[in-house]
Amino acid sequence: MSDLSGELIDGRYQLIRQVANGGMASVYEALDTRLDRKVAVKIMHPHLAQDEAFVNRFIREAKAAAALSHPNIVAVQDQGWNQNGVPAVFIVMELIEGHTLREYLNERGRFEIKDAINYLTPILSALAAAHDLGIVHRDIKPENILISKEGRVKIADFGLARGEIIGSTMTAESSVILGSVSYLSPEQVQRGVADSRSDVYAVGIVAFEMLTGEKPFLGDSPIQIAYMHVNQEIPSLRSKRKEIPETLDELILKATDRDPDKRPRTAGEFLKALESIQNELDPKTNQMKLALDLPVEPIKEKPRGKAKKQVEEEKEESVEIKETTQEIKAAREKKKKASKRVRRNRKVALLLAIALGVGGWYALVGPGSRVVVPSVVGGTYQEALSTLTPLGLTTGIVEKRFDEDIAKGAIIETDPPGGGRIASGGQVKLIVSKGPERYIIPAVTGLTPEAATAALEKFPLILGTSTESFSKDIPKGFVISAKPESGTQVKRDTPVSLVISKGVETVALATYSGKSGEQALNELSDLGFNVESSYAFNEKVLTGVVISQNPSGVDTAPKGSTVTLVISKGSQYVFIPNVFSLDQVKATQALADLDLKVVVKKLGSKKVKKVTNISPKVGTKVKRGSTVTITVG
């Protein structure tokens, strides 16, 4: 993008000088002519302004920062499109005169423990405010943390921010590609998803770099570094620097855990834990952190050679070379005087340049151009289709595989994998989960052992040991049940045991005729028989004694079968007792005890009435239940 210094944007902002130039936009120091104050104007590169997705991301940055009001977040003051003059999409922000945390890291190498905590506290405070509003930054790195000349820490560049109040137009996969790989959380690399715990992870990596002077992982390519974040644990701080307190080491390890659920849930939780450690290290620490500025040491000017090396390491930049007419004329004269060897070398250099140009064209925009495959692992086929199709890639399911961890229908892996490259228009092969491998144990009750075994062998199950058990329902030699039970879902190679019937269990059966009915009931019930008893009058068998039993005369009977007993109620006849001279109550009770019905006739006016007559006469033999009349007076 050409330098726009001197341009008047939106009839208001006079661009003074370019202060930064990135892959998406350039930042200018400018004068707000309406309010007569200096501001920073961020202008999107013209070739990206034609891409709706990048414009939406640019606008979302303005919305995200504008939604936040915090002393440690760069304030956004305006956003718009330049209608007059040079076409431009721009954001107006407060001007922070100072340096980035990256510049301090490059100069110092590493921070003192106290200084590192002092810098981390306002960073986490700003992110906590964002997380409280549901906004996730998603691109925390030293380059996006500014330190003003007064020592105020400011977080900038909410271009990848996401949240309900600001909307989201970039896909998760695009965000992964645009993010800084050294600070990306494992879930951003694997699934392209990010929440507040992803910001916590990034701050943890920044803290590691501040305290050790180096990044936790270094590699030859971004994909290699991303792979390390996904598959390796962050080294312990104390393995790099012994004097770091154990509590601080444990907190950073927790914040950078590969499992998001084990990290602090928000920056606010991270900040609370860090402040607790800070108070342990220095109980006199001033708690009013947001109102204080950090003591700032000026960045020293580096020698030209060092600066050049730093630029090469951090970022590749294109350099525009301008030649004056005199220089061109002098070069032509020098060319005329050049020797044959020099001219030959120039021809070789020209051929090499052409070859490199053709190779670059072939690899970048020609037939050899490759597309970076975004990660779709964990998503459904439809989600993969909607992600890969816009990139000009086709998809195909090449295998369906059981997986204990990945849900049915979700993608287990891809070829090429996420982060790999493929020719434009190529096919990404998908392996889709069939869910956990489970088999239902078939119904085997009532089958012969041979038939049950054949039914089980149709599945990848193991036939276990067989046991025998009595059963009153299943005939001898047939299967009663399976263990685990039929209908249960089990894993491959689960042992299944069979229970085979031994038939009905029989027990010894004694004869209880002539014995106590109470004894017969108790003993037969204890043996497992179902006892049914009835009662009958008998002139020969005493009351309560067993008259008859069915079955009888057998040595054994099936356990659980029914045994019927007939128990004597005694004689059917009774003799009328002598109740003369007894009072009415006692006489009535004595007759009722013999199962006789009593009718009372009363004579006279005595209070206590006694029996004076009884009918039938005393000693008469009558059936139980007969009516006896007594006269009292």
WOPE-V803871 format. One line per field, one symbol per residue. ss: DSSP state (H for helix, E for strand, - for the rest). phi: phi as a letter, one per 20 degrees, with the letter a starting at -180 (. if undefined). burial: I if it has 9 or more other C-alpha atoms within 8 Angstrom, else O. A space follows every 10 residues. Layout:
# WOPE-V803871
ss: ???
phi: ???
burial: ???
This chain:
# WOPE-V803871
ss: -------EE- --EEEEEEEE E---EEEEEE EE----EEEE EEEE------ -HHHHHHHHH HHHHHH---- --E--EEEEE EE-----EEE EEEE---EEE HHHHHHHH-- --HHHHHHHH HHHHHHHHHH HH---E---- -HHHEEEE-- --EEE----- -EE---E--- -HHHHHHH-- HHH--HHHHH -----HHHHH HHHHHHHHHH HH-------- -HHHHHHHHH H-----HHH- -----HHHHH HHHHH----H HH----HHHH HHHHHHHHHH H--------- ---------- ---HHHHHHH HHHH------ ----HHHHHH HHHHHHH--H HHHHHHHHHH HHHHHHHHHH HHHH-----E EE-------E HHHHHHHHHH H--EEEEEEE E--------E EEEEE----- EEE---EEEE EEE-----EE -------EHH HHHHHH---- -EEEEEEEE- -------EEE EEE-----EE ----EEEEEE E----EEE-- -----EHHHH HHHHHH---E EEEEEE---- ----EEEEEE -----EEE-- -EEEEEEE-- --EEE----- --EHHHHHHH HH----EEEE EE-------E EEEEE----- EEE---EEEE EE-
phi: .ffegnfdel mcdefebedb bdfdbddcfb dfffdlbecd dddffgfefe efffffffff gffffffdcb fdcffedabr cfednffadc cdcfederbe fgffffeenb dfgfffffff gfffffffff ffenedfmbf agfeddcffe neececmefd fbrffdmbde fffffffffe ffcffgffff dmdbcgfffg fffffffgff ednbffccbf bgffffffff dcfffffffd bfffffffgf fffffdffeg feegfcffff ffffffffff fbgegfeeff eddefdefff feggffffff fffeaecede dddeffffff ffffffefff ffffffffff ffffffffff fffecefefc dfeffcfnee ffffffeegg enddcbeead cfbfdefgne eebccffgnf dbfgnfdeed ddfenffcce fffcfnefgf ffffffffdf ddfefdcdbf bedeffndfe adcgfgnfec fgmffceddd fenffdcfce ddgndfffff fffffffnee edcccbfbfd dfgnefebbc fbmdecbgfn fedddddfdn fedcdfeedg mefgffffff fffemdeddd ddcmcffddd fdbbcfffnf ecffnfeddd dca
burial: OOOOIOOIII OIIIIIIIOO OOOOIIIIII IIIOOOOIII IIIIIIOIIO OOOIIIIIII IIIIIIOIOO OIIIIIIOIO IIOOOOIIII IIIIOIOOII IIIIIOOOII IOOOOIIIII IIIIIIIIII IOOIIIIIII IIOIIIIIII IIIIIIOIII IIIOOIOIOI OOIIIIOOIO OIIIIIIIII IIOIOIIIII IIIIIIIIII IIIIIIOOOO OIOIIIOIII OOOIOOIIOO OOOIOOOIIO IIIIIIIIOI OOIIIIIIII IOIIIOIIIO OOOOOOOOIO OOIIOOOOOO OOOOOOIOOO IOOOOOOOOO OOOOOOOIOO OOOOOOOOOO OOIOOOOOOO OOOOOOOOOI IIIIIOOIII IIIIIIIIII IOIIIOIIIO OIIIIOIOOI IIIOOIIIII IIIIOIIIII IIIIOIOIII IIIIIIIOII IOOIIOIIIO OIIOIIIOOO IIIOOOOOII IOOIIIIIII IIIOOIOOOI OIOOOIIIII IIIIIOIOOO OIIIIIIOOI IOOIIOOOII IOOOOIIIOO IIIIIIIIIO OOOOOOIIIO OOIIIIIIII IIOIIIOOII OIIIOOIIOI IIOOIIIIOO OOOOOOOOII IIOIOOOIOO OIOIOIOIII III
